[in-house]
Amino acid sequence: MFLTMALLRKGISGKQWIGKYRRPRAITWQMKRNMLVHLEREAENEYWISRPYMTTEQERGHAAERRAQNWLKIKETKFQKFPEHKYVADHLSHLNTTKTWSS
């Protein structure tokens, strides 16, 4: 389709490097080399990811204590930010009288 468009129109319409009917980039040896390096790095990563560091038995619950400590820290910081309670007796203390009224 690209070849037909290029032959019939005698060139690429508009900008030749962007758009739906753009001119394809030439693949250089540097691009091939970089792609090979990328694929080799990805293959090595897949190799190391496929072999677990810990067994399933070791992995089960190994971080429970650390997670509990972190949760306690988070909970304590939330309680420190929370304002103190305001009691009704303290709030209405200005209404207290010392004199007793006789009826």
CYANA upper distance limits for C-alpha pairs under 8 A (distance plus 0.5 A):
  1 MET  CA      5 MET  CA      6.70
  2 PHE  CA      6 ALA  CA      6.59
  2 PHE  CA     21 TYR  CA      7.52
  3 LEU  CA      7 LEU  CA      6.55
  4 THR  CA      8 LEU  CA      6.46
  5 MET  CA      9 ARG  CA      6.34
  5 MET  CA     10 LYS  CA      8.47
  5 MET  CA     11 GLY  CA      8.32
  5 MET  CA     12 ILE  CA      8.06
  6 ALA  CA     10 LYS  CA      6.09
  6 ALA  CA     11 GLY  CA      5.47
  6 ALA  CA     12 ILE  CA      6.36
  7 LEU  CA     11 GLY  CA      7.51
  9 ARG  CA     13 SER  CA      8.40
 12 ILE  CA     16 GLN  CA      6.43
 12 ILE  CA     21 TYR  CA      8.04
 12 ILE  CA     22 ARG  CA      7.81
 12 ILE  CA     23 ARG  CA      7.94
 15 LYS  CA     19 GLY  CA      7.91
 15 LYS  CA     22 ARG  CA      7.90
 16 GLN  CA     21 TYR  CA      8.37
 16 GLN  CA     22 ARG  CA      5.60
 16 GLN  CA     23 ARG  CA      5.90
 17 TRP  CA     22 ARG  CA      5.62
 17 TRP  CA     23 ARG  CA      6.05
 17 TRP  CA     24 PRO  CA      8.00
 18 ILE  CA     22 ARG  CA      5.77
 18 ILE  CA     23 ARG  CA      8.27
 27 ILE  CA     31 MET  CA      6.78
 27 ILE  CA     32 LYS  CA      7.79
 28 THR  CA     32 LYS  CA      7.00
 29 TRP  CA     33 ARG  CA      6.58
 30 GLN  CA     34 ASN  CA      6.54
 31 MET  CA     35 MET  CA      6.63
 32 LYS  CA     36 LEU  CA      6.73
 33 ARG  CA     37 VAL  CA      6.75
 34 ASN  CA     38 HIS  CA      6.61
 35 MET  CA     39 LEU  CA      6.61
 36 LEU  CA     40 GLU  CA      6.57
 37 VAL  CA     41 ARG  CA      6.65
 38 HIS  CA     42 GLU  CA      6.67
 39 LEU  CA     43 ALA  CA      6.59
 40 GLU  CA     44 GLU  CA      6.72
 41 ARG  CA     45 ASN  CA      6.72
 42 GLU  CA     46 GLU  CA      6.69
 43 ALA  CA     47 TYR  CA      6.67
 44 GLU  CA     48 TRP  CA      6.89
 45 ASN  CA     49 ILE  CA      6.56
 46 GLU  CA     50 SER  CA      6.49
 47 TYR  CA     51 ARG  CA      7.43
 48 TRP  CA     52 PRO  CA      8.28
 54 MET  CA     58 GLN  CA      6.34
 54 MET  CA     59 GLU  CA      6.43
 55 THR  CA     59 GLU  CA      6.60
 56 THR  CA     60 ARG  CA      6.78
 58 GLN  CA     62 HIS  CA      6.99
 63 ALA  CA     67 ARG  CA      6.57
 64 ALA  CA     68 ALA  CA      6.61
 65 GLU  CA     69 GLN  CA      6.74
 66 ARG  CA     70 ASN  CA      6.73
 67 ARG  CA     71 TRP  CA      6.63
 68 ALA  CA     72 LEU  CA      6.74
 69 GLN  CA     73 LYS  CA      6.83
 70 ASN  CA     74 ILE  CA      6.79
 71 TRP  CA     75 LYS  CA      6.58
 72 LEU  CA     76 GLU  CA      6.58
 73 LYS  CA     77 THR  CA      6.78
 74 ILE  CA     78 LYS  CA      6.82
 75 LYS  CA     79 PHE  CA      6.81
 76 GLU  CA     80 GLN  CA      6.68
 77 THR  CA     81 LYS  CA      6.88
 78 LYS  CA     82 PHE  CA      6.89
 86 LYS  CA     90 ASP  CA      7.58
 86 LYS  CA     91 HIS  CA      7.51
 87 TYR  CA     91 HIS  CA      6.72
 88 VAL  CA     92 LEU  CA      6.49
 89 ALA  CA     93 SER  CA      6.22
 92 LEU  CA     96 ASN  CA      8.05
